[in-house]
């Protein structure tokens, strides 16, 4: 009766079962996986946010395929003001209800059933479900760790086939916190231009650059998952960091972002696609995207009229989140300095930190033990497709007192 594309394994995994068991016995769980900013103890400007949703203009139905122009103008101004992308125009922007919907639009635009996209590994696990629903196949390319994370361009070449249609980059990556550097962007453009591929850039965490020093007491700098040192392909640490792909004109590029992370308002369901690239290709892509968007008309009027005000909330919420992330990262390094069992990997941006831990059991087994013995919730590395065991992922937006207690418990377990 059901399609093969939805034939997922729906039974609970051991990790989820263990979490339910711990919560059922009434234990307080120290949650080091917090991803919902609305439940992270932040201060929101309630009157401004709720007032923005009360515009009487929302009583009029004005269906516009790409979204109401006023909302798209606000997004274009965000790129001009925050990231210096002067050429961004509202006509390049298509509003969606989420970055997931944005991905689905772009996947449909670029791919026939069975076509392929290259995606980073490790990275966020949502890609597999999105690809399944769009009948697209994913081929991973590696992010490797050598004095910081970087794209492995030989693995891009190896993953390329006649059915490849584009390359996905997450900028900065979740959970590694690594940005695509200037030299890497140049090499990526060259690779995509040579093979006729598009770039799909996920920039939801773009604004959360940490600018933390690379040197810290227990940060891991040795090459990771390579038997020999490698040339740092495309990496130029002196180049301008955190440049948005929305300004990329070299190849056809789709830049995805939204209010979920920029303004820490995931419940407001406002996101977008910025299309850029060579003029003729970008124009054709926009024409086709407009038909896709017009077919669904998924954006509602109250949120579109509220978008300028909601986007402005970034100026209140981002400083709070960045302070939280930096405070927690400092506390993590302080505690790591007093032990020898594990190290954190360098992080440039985003909301997460990765710990390299001894491989004495699987990451899932370790995470389950931490739940049952210490009532601490962390994510095992395999959730993010790390190449092998030995990784835990921690959220840096957990309230700071809970974060400190949770890290202390984790390190006690690892040192025992």
Buried (B, 14 or more C-beta within 10 A) or exposed (E): EEEEEEEEEEEEEEBEEBBEEBBEEEEEBBBBBBBEBEEBBBEBBEEBBEEBBEBEEBEEEEEBBBBBBEBBBBBBBBBBEBBEBEEBEBBBBBBBBBBBBBBBBBBBBBBEEEBBBBBBBBBBEEBEEBBBBBBBBBBBBBBBBBBBBBBBBBBBEEBBEEBBBBBBBBBBBBBBBBBBBBBBBBBBBBBBEEBEBBBBBBBBBBBBBBEBEEEBEBBBBEBBBEEEEEEBBBBBEEEEBBBBBBBBEBBBBBBBBBBBBBBBBBEBBBBBBBBBBEEEBBEEBBEBBBEBBEEEEBBEBBBBBBBBBBBBBBEBBBEBBBEBBBBBBEBBBBBBEEBEBBBBBBBBBBBBBBBBBEEEEBBBBBBBBBBBEBBBBBBBBBBBBBBEBBBBBBBBBBBBEBBBBBBBBBBBBBEE
